[in-house]
């Protein structure tokens, strides 16, 4: 089966697909489907289980209709992959737009899964000619995107565990928090496992303390003696015996979890780097100043490989959340922060814009000017990210790497105000 005709006037079958992970706490996920014809008449209305048999039923039912187009309230996930795999033309709908379409059918506020599916089907029939059909990315990009997103989720879990560990240590072992300032390092967790209590640290003695610091490559002239001095004071300021017994067990459990989690994060990083190196756009995204080996794969994965997905820099900027939302009514005009966007891409662009300041003098100058105008750090980075996305979109469309000299020539050509603020040395 194929996606069929590209001529919208030939479409006669419109499918509304209300996908769900749970219906009434049922043990098996179910999906609601409504099919309407070109006149808006409902010709199919059914619910099927999210099983192999259920999907076979869907395909069999829709096989009786020519060139079915499917509207669904998501653009990714297993359900979308199955629809694309079955050969249907899939049209993703923004959740807010889907809500408005439902309200058009039921202004009273009524909501049911069947109503959701019907409103999507009829909206596709009436407005679908202006929508963009979803194109599947190649498997390499899909895997890279999933790995990058899962890596971010695991990093968030690591952050949560570190916060819990620091809270536990603060109740009975505050000296350790002074001795180690970076708790994302394995050496900090290893210290807790080696000396879980102030008493254990005191019994170990100076020789074992020194051995630990050398073994874990923590010898630094500026911190070595300070750490040893803190270790010697561990018992002078610590928790009660009961608190120490209880919280030391929690600290050991958290340290063990962090160690295991970090092992898996390292595997994720290896696989991401392997896939990124194989991708045709590796050199393009790898040339972005400040992106580095962590952010470049995330940027590539979120943009994908479909160059028609974003038909303008503005479309990409809105997707990434750097472009503000405009509101105008009568004499009232205002702009506000864009909340509806791809959150992973927005966070990645925020980090990238900040790191680019060290690599590109113009980026630092632009950021400083926005700060001088009274913008917050986050807002200034968002403005800088807006500039970077315009550059990235052009690079992405033309399959070219970032060229600092070309960018500077373009700034001179268009009379960029940024160059006027840069020092002669930085501008050169």
PLY file of the C-alpha trace (Angstrom):
ply
format ascii 1.0
element vertex 428
property float x
property float y
property float z
element edge 427
property int vertex1
property int vertex2
end_header
0.00 0.00 0.00
1.20 3.50 -0.80
0.22 6.95 0.30
-1.73 7.29 -2.91
-2.59 10.48 -4.73
-0.91 13.82 -4.14
-3.93 15.62 -5.70
-6.17 16.62 -2.81
-9.23 16.88 -5.09
-8.99 13.12 -5.63
-9.17 12.37 -1.90
-12.49 10.83 -0.98
-11.73 9.08 2.32
-10.82 10.96 5.48
-9.92 9.14 8.70
-9.91 10.61 12.19
-7.67 8.58 14.50
-7.98 9.22 18.24
-5.05 7.33 19.69
-4.76 6.61 23.40
-2.60 4.79 25.91
-5.51 4.14 28.22
-9.30 4.05 28.04
-11.16 3.77 31.36
-8.13 2.08 32.95
-8.58 -0.87 30.60
-5.85 -3.47 30.53
-5.49 -3.13 26.74
-4.96 0.15 24.91
-7.67 1.02 22.39
-7.96 3.50 19.54
-11.07 5.18 18.13
-11.45 5.59 14.38
-14.05 7.52 12.39
-14.13 7.59 8.58
-16.04 10.21 6.58
-16.47 10.52 2.84
-16.08 13.60 0.63
-19.56 14.86 1.65
-18.84 14.51 5.36
-21.01 11.45 5.83
-19.72 9.07 8.50
-19.12 5.70 6.84
-17.11 3.93 9.55
-17.05 4.27 13.31
-15.20 1.71 15.41
-12.72 1.11 18.21
-9.92 -1.44 17.99
-7.38 -2.92 20.37
-3.73 -1.93 20.11
-2.73 -5.46 19.16
-1.62 -7.22 15.99
-5.20 -8.42 15.45
-6.56 -4.92 16.05
-4.26 -3.33 13.49
-5.10 -6.06 10.98
-8.75 -5.13 11.47
-7.95 -1.47 10.80
-6.06 -2.25 7.60
-8.81 -4.61 6.42
-11.53 -2.04 7.11
-9.72 0.81 5.37
-8.74 -1.36 2.41
-12.29 -0.91 1.11
-11.74 2.83 0.65
-9.49 4.53 -1.92
-6.48 6.55 -0.80
-7.41 7.08 2.87
-5.81 10.08 4.58
-5.42 9.94 8.36
-5.51 12.84 10.83
-3.96 12.16 14.24
-3.07 14.31 17.23
0.66 13.47 17.26
3.58 13.37 14.87
5.68 10.63 16.43
5.50 7.38 18.32
4.66 3.75 17.63
1.13 4.54 16.41
2.36 6.99 13.78
5.07 4.55 12.68
2.44 1.83 12.17
0.21 4.15 10.15
3.13 5.20 7.94
4.21 1.57 7.67
0.74 0.66 6.43
1.13 3.24 3.69
-1.40 5.84 4.79
-0.99 9.56 4.23
-0.68 10.87 7.80
-1.53 14.45 8.74
-0.48 15.39 12.31
-2.66 17.92 14.11
-1.50 20.18 16.92
-3.34 19.29 20.17
-4.59 22.87 20.57
-5.92 22.89 17.02
-7.56 19.51 17.63
-9.30 20.96 20.68
-10.66 23.86 18.63
-11.92 21.48 15.94
-13.75 19.49 18.62
-15.28 22.67 20.02
-16.50 23.53 16.54
-18.47 20.27 16.58
-19.55 20.56 20.21
-19.56 24.14 21.54
-21.14 22.89 24.77
-17.79 21.41 25.84
-18.76 17.77 25.37
-15.75 15.50 24.93
-15.61 11.84 23.99
-13.02 9.80 22.14
-15.50 9.20 19.33
-16.14 12.94 19.05
-12.39 13.59 18.91
-11.99 11.11 16.05
-14.98 12.53 14.16
-13.82 16.15 14.52
-10.36 15.20 13.24
-11.81 13.36 10.25
-14.08 16.25 9.27
-11.35 18.82 9.86
-9.11 16.83 7.52
-11.87 16.81 4.92
-12.42 20.56 5.10
-8.95 21.95 5.86
-6.56 19.14 5.00
-5.62 20.63 1.65
-3.65 23.28 3.58
-1.92 20.79 5.90
1.48 19.21 5.40
1.60 15.44 5.06
4.03 13.73 7.42
7.07 12.18 5.81
8.96 9.39 7.53
12.61 10.07 8.36
15.21 7.49 7.49
15.83 4.83 10.18
19.23 6.32 11.06
17.69 9.69 11.93
14.80 8.09 13.82
17.13 6.01 15.98
19.37 9.01 16.61
16.37 11.12 17.67
15.08 8.48 20.07
18.51 7.94 21.57
19.08 11.67 22.10
15.69 12.15 23.74
16.16 9.10 25.96
19.64 10.30 26.89
18.15 13.61 28.03
15.54 11.73 30.10
18.27 9.64 31.75
20.32 12.76 32.48
17.25 14.23 34.19
16.98 11.06 36.27
20.66 11.38 37.18
20.08 14.97 38.26
17.17 13.88 40.45
19.28 11.14 42.07
22.13 13.58 42.70
19.73 16.00 44.39
18.46 13.19 46.61
22.01 12.10 47.43
23.10 15.63 48.35
20.01 16.02 50.53
20.76 12.78 52.35
24.42 13.68 52.88
23.45 17.12 54.13
21.58 15.52 57.03
24.48 13.51 58.42
27.68 14.09 56.38
27.94 17.82 55.41
31.75 17.78 55.18
31.52 15.65 52.01
29.44 18.31 50.29
32.24 20.81 50.94
34.93 18.42 49.76
33.29 17.67 46.39
31.64 20.35 44.28
30.83 18.29 41.16
28.48 15.42 41.97
28.12 14.25 38.40
31.57 12.67 38.66
31.99 9.00 39.50
34.69 9.85 42.04
32.18 11.63 44.29
29.86 8.60 44.32
32.83 6.29 44.87
33.83 8.30 47.92
30.40 7.77 49.47
30.65 4.04 48.78
34.18 3.84 50.19
33.52 6.01 53.27
29.74 6.00 53.81
29.82 7.62 57.28
31.97 10.14 59.15
33.05 7.31 61.48
34.17 5.17 58.52
36.16 8.10 57.13
37.78 8.75 60.51
38.78 5.09 60.94
40.28 4.90 57.44
42.98 7.45 58.23
45.08 9.81 56.13
46.90 7.13 54.09
43.64 5.71 52.72
42.35 9.20 52.06
45.46 9.99 50.01
45.24 6.66 48.19
41.63 7.34 47.25
42.44 10.80 45.89
45.36 9.51 43.81
43.46 6.43 42.57
40.58 8.58 41.34
42.90 11.25 39.89
41.72 13.91 42.30
45.15 15.23 43.22
45.11 18.96 42.61
47.61 21.24 44.41
44.93 23.85 45.01
42.41 21.42 46.57
44.47 18.49 47.88
45.35 19.78 51.34
41.96 21.44 51.72
40.20 18.13 51.13
42.42 16.29 53.58
41.73 18.97 56.17
37.98 18.59 55.64
38.22 14.80 55.96
39.97 15.21 59.29
37.06 17.33 60.56
34.32 14.94 59.45
33.31 13.90 62.98
33.26 17.40 64.39
30.06 18.32 62.56
27.77 15.45 61.59
24.34 13.93 62.19
23.15 11.93 65.18
23.85 8.22 65.39
20.29 7.29 64.40
20.25 9.70 61.46
23.67 8.50 60.31
22.63 4.84 60.35
19.46 5.55 58.37
20.70 8.10 55.87
23.99 6.32 55.14
21.98 3.36 53.79
20.03 5.73 51.56
23.24 7.41 50.38
24.78 4.05 49.48
21.65 3.05 47.56
21.64 6.32 45.62
25.37 6.14 44.85
24.94 2.60 43.51
22.03 3.71 41.31
24.06 6.62 39.97
26.95 4.35 39.09
24.69 1.95 37.16
22.86 4.80 35.46
26.11 6.41 34.36
27.27 3.12 32.81
24.15 3.12 30.64
24.55 6.81 29.81
28.05 6.04 28.55
26.60 3.36 26.25
24.02 5.83 24.97
26.75 8.35 24.25
28.83 5.79 22.34
25.87 4.77 20.19
24.87 8.38 19.51
28.39 9.26 18.41
28.49 6.16 16.19
25.22 7.05 14.43
26.09 10.73 14.17
29.37 9.87 12.45
27.46 7.80 9.86
24.83 10.43 9.10
25.14 12.33 5.79
24.62 15.63 7.63
27.38 14.95 10.16
29.80 17.55 8.78
27.06 20.18 8.47
25.91 20.01 12.08
29.40 19.24 13.34
30.59 22.59 11.97
28.20 24.60 14.17
30.27 26.66 16.66
29.65 25.56 20.22
27.40 22.62 19.37
30.08 20.03 20.05
29.65 16.28 20.19
26.58 16.40 22.43
24.40 19.16 21.01
25.16 18.65 17.30
23.50 15.18 17.20
20.47 16.55 19.05
20.07 19.41 16.59
20.38 17.03 13.64
17.91 14.57 15.13
15.26 17.21 15.84
15.47 18.82 12.40
15.47 15.45 10.64
16.32 14.97 6.98
13.13 16.20 5.27
14.14 19.58 3.84
10.50 20.38 3.01
9.43 20.14 6.63
10.34 23.78 7.31
9.68 25.97 4.28
11.20 29.07 5.87
13.49 30.10 8.74
10.40 31.41 10.55
8.80 27.96 10.50
11.88 26.47 12.15
12.08 29.31 14.68
8.44 28.79 15.67
9.00 25.05 15.98
12.00 25.66 18.23
10.18 28.22 20.37
12.58 31.12 19.79
10.01 33.18 17.88
7.52 35.05 20.07
3.75 34.82 19.73
2.07 37.96 18.36
-1.31 39.22 19.53
-3.20 42.07 17.91
-6.76 43.17 18.53
-7.87 46.67 17.65
-5.29 49.03 19.06
-3.77 46.38 21.28
-0.53 44.85 20.06
1.74 42.64 22.12
4.12 39.72 21.90
4.67 36.97 24.44
6.75 33.89 25.08
5.97 30.92 22.79
5.05 27.89 24.87
3.74 25.59 22.15
6.92 24.26 20.55
9.25 21.29 20.46
10.68 21.40 23.99
13.77 19.28 23.32
14.78 21.49 20.40
14.16 24.68 22.40
16.34 23.45 25.26
19.06 22.34 22.83
19.07 25.70 21.03
19.28 27.48 24.39
22.40 25.50 25.35
23.92 25.88 21.89
23.40 29.65 21.80
25.10 30.00 25.17
28.12 27.89 24.16
28.44 29.68 20.81
29.34 32.88 22.65
32.78 31.45 23.41
33.39 30.49 19.78
31.96 33.43 17.85
32.76 37.05 18.74
29.63 38.27 16.95
27.46 35.95 19.07
28.95 37.33 22.31
28.50 40.90 21.03
24.88 40.21 20.11
24.19 38.64 23.51
25.82 41.56 25.39
23.78 44.09 23.44
20.55 42.32 24.37
21.61 42.26 28.02
22.42 45.98 27.87
18.91 46.54 26.51
17.56 45.08 29.74
16.80 41.54 28.56
17.26 38.62 30.93
19.92 35.98 30.34
17.33 33.52 29.01
15.69 36.10 26.75
19.05 37.23 25.34
19.95 33.62 24.55
16.56 33.11 22.96
17.19 36.12 20.70
20.64 34.76 19.83
19.12 31.35 19.15
16.68 33.05 16.78
19.64 34.39 14.79
21.42 31.06 14.82
18.34 29.17 13.58
18.09 31.46 10.57
21.71 30.61 9.74
21.18 26.91 10.42
18.08 26.78 8.20
20.03 28.18 5.24
22.90 25.74 5.87
20.41 22.87 6.14
18.64 23.79 2.89
21.86 24.19 0.91
23.75 21.27 2.53
26.67 23.55 3.41
28.85 23.78 6.51
29.17 26.87 8.67
31.72 29.31 7.29
32.68 32.13 9.69
34.26 34.22 6.92
31.18 33.89 4.70
28.96 34.91 7.59
31.11 37.97 8.25
30.96 38.94 4.57
27.17 38.65 4.67
27.10 40.84 7.76
29.16 43.48 5.94
26.97 43.19 2.85
23.76 43.74 4.78
25.19 46.35 7.15
24.70 44.34 10.34
24.62 46.48 13.48
26.51 43.73 15.29
29.71 44.49 13.41
29.49 48.13 14.46
29.57 47.10 18.11
32.44 44.66 17.78
36.02 45.66 18.50
38.30 45.82 15.43
40.23 42.78 16.68
37.09 40.70 17.19
35.57 41.81 13.90
38.73 40.90 12.03
0 1
1 2
2 3
3 4
4 5
5 6
6 7
7 8
8 9
9 10
10 11
11 12
12 13
13 14
14 15
15 16
16 17
17 18
18 19
19 20
20 21
21 22
22 23
23 24
24 25
25 26
26 27
27 28
28 29
29 30
30 31
31 32
32 33
33 34
34 35
35 36
36 37
37 38
38 39
39 40
40 41
41 42
42 43
43 44
44 45
45 46
46 47
47 48
48 49
49 50
50 51
51 52
52 53
53 54
54 55
55 56
56 57
57 58
58 59
59 60
60 61
61 62
62 63
63 64
64 65
65 66
66 67
67 68
68 69
69 70
70 71
71 72
72 73
73 74
74 75
75 76
76 77
77 78
78 79
79 80
80 81
81 82
82 83
83 84
84 85
85 86
86 87
87 88
88 89
89 90
90 91
91 92
92 93
93 94
94 95
95 96
96 97
97 98
98 99
99 100
100 101
101 102
102 103
103 104
104 105
105 106
106 107
107 108
108 109
109 110
110 111
111 112
112 113
113 114
114 115
115 116
116 117
117 118
118 119
119 120
120 121
121 122
122 123
123 124
124 125
125 126
126 127
127 128
128 129
129 130
130 131
131 132
132 133
133 134
134 135
135 136
136 137
137 138
138 139
139 140
140 141
141 142
142 143
143 144
144 145
145 146
146 147
147 148
148 149
149 150
150 151
151 152
152 153
153 154
154 155
155 156
156 157
157 158
158 159
159 160
160 161
161 162
162 163
163 164
164 165
165 166
166 167
167 168
168 169
169 170
170 171
171 172
172 173
173 174
174 175
175 176
176 177
177 178
178 179
179 180
180 181
181 182
182 183
183 184
184 185
185 186
186 187
187 188
188 189
189 190
190 191
191 192
192 193
193 194
194 195
195 196
196 197
197 198
198 199
199 200
200 201
201 202
202 203
203 204
204 205
205 206
206 207
207 208
208 209
209 210
210 211
211 212
212 213
213 214
214 215
215 216
216 217
217 218
218 219
219 220
220 221
221 222
222 223
223 224
224 225
225 226
226 227
227 228
228 229
229 230
230 231
231 232
232 233
233 234
234 235
235 236
236 237
237 238
238 239
239 240
240 241
241 242
242 243
243 244
244 245
245 246
246 247
247 248
248 249
249 250
250 251
251 252
252 253
253 254
254 255
255 256
256 257
257 258
258 259
259 260
260 261
261 262
262 263
263 264
264 265
265 266
266 267
267 268
268 269
269 270
270 271
271 272
272 273
273 274
274 275
275 276
276 277
277 278
278 279
279 280
280 281
281 282
282 283
283 284
284 285
285 286
286 287
287 288
288 289
289 290
290 291
291 292
292 293
293 294
294 295
295 296
296 297
297 298
298 299
299 300
300 301
301 302
302 303
303 304
304 305
305 306
306 307
307 308
308 309
309 310
310 311
311 312
312 313
313 314
314 315
315 316
316 317
317 318
318 319
319 320
320 321
321 322
322 323
323 324
324 325
325 326
326 327
327 328
328 329
329 330
330 331
331 332
332 333
333 334
334 335
335 336
336 337
337 338
338 339
339 340
340 341
341 342
342 343
343 344
344 345
345 346
346 347
347 348
348 349
349 350
350 351
351 352
352 353
353 354
354 355
355 356
356 357
357 358
358 359
359 360
360 361
361 362
362 363
363 364
364 365
365 366
366 367
367 368
368 369
369 370
370 371
371 372
372 373
373 374
374 375
375 376
376 377
377 378
378 379
379 380
380 381
381 382
382 383
383 384
384 385
385 386
386 387
387 388
388 389
389 390
390 391
391 392
392 393
393 394
394 395
395 396
396 397
397 398
398 399
399 400
400 401
401 402
402 403
403 404
404 405
405 406
406 407
407 408
408 409
409 410
410 411
411 412
412 413
413 414
414 415
415 416
416 417
417 418
418 419
419 420
420 421
421 422
422 423
423 424
424 425
425 426
426 427
